[in-house]
Amino acid sequence: MAGMHQGGRLRQKRERAIRILFFCIALASITTLALIVVFLFMEGLPIFAKVSVHDFIFGTYWYPTDEPPDFGIFPLIMASLAVTATASLIAIPLGVLTALYLAEVASARVREWVKPIVELLAALPSVVIGFFGMVIVAPFLQEILDIPTGLNLFNASLMLAFMSIPTICSISEDAIFSVPTELKEASLGLGATKWQTVYRVVLPAALPGILTGAILGISRAAGETAPIMFTAAVFFTPSLPKSIFDEIMALPYHVYVLATAGTEIEKTRHLQYGTALVLIALVLGLNLLAILYRARLRRKR
């Protein structure tokens, strides 16, 4: 009995040590993210001594060399929102439909082959995807759609969607598989067809997990620089996009240009951090809205 009691105490100590280890790892991750945000605030806030917050965020002109200079990034914000929204409209339906096919239609043999391939696509470097969009997709779009250039917002959205689909598909499939079999059998037992069961039972039950996949997939794409740089970026003063076939200057690429181009990079350092701060706020804000909507759905369920 004494040995069993001692073994139980050792097991409890071991479990407590594991919990403390996991807590420390999670705390380190959160602390690192918080320090990055604090650092961006410290380095980016001085830009507002030169320009007001309203003029910086809602200004439509970017002429940093004028006197007085104009530092309006509203066209950059709208371009980022437009390319992210267009990529979402492409990636989310395709990712969810692919997940439905793998979970509800495909045979076990097909699933064993297709799912690893889909997950491997998520590992493709963004530079390779952007290069593919510039060399292959851009000439194709230019010829098929008869437009001046294939380097535009639509091309960039396609590449960002291509990056997001594997993540959305993989997580959505896991969410669909996690729906209890009893729910499906009960629906079929009441006379519903397979597709009625999928539409009215499986998808609503798996929706919070599907939203998680969409959040992770689109969040990865929203802050990418390489696909936009290769497929849609302009090299002159940014302007508001008027159609999906316009060239754009999005926030991630703008930060890259500020940090690497020009002869007075150090003098624009606060401007770089200020723009990066707006980008992080934009991405975190979109994620927060999606997470709140997901939480609301879970409460309803």
Secondary structure, DSSP 4 states (H G I P E B T S, - for coil): -HHHHHHHHHHHHHHHHHHHHHHHHHHHHHHHHHHHHHHHHHHHGGGGGTS-HHHHHH---EETTSSS-EE--HHHHHHHHHHHHHHHHHHHHHHHHHHHIIIIIS-HHHHHHHHHHHHHHTTS-HHHHHHHIIIIIHHHHHHHHT-S-S-SHHHHHHHHHHHHHHHHHHHHHHHHHTS-HHHHHHHHHTT--HHHHIIIIIHHHHHHHHHHHHHHHHHHHHT--HHHHHHTB-SS------STTS-B--HHHHHHHHHHSSS-TGGGHHHHHHHHHHHHHHHHHHHHHHHHHHHHHHHH-
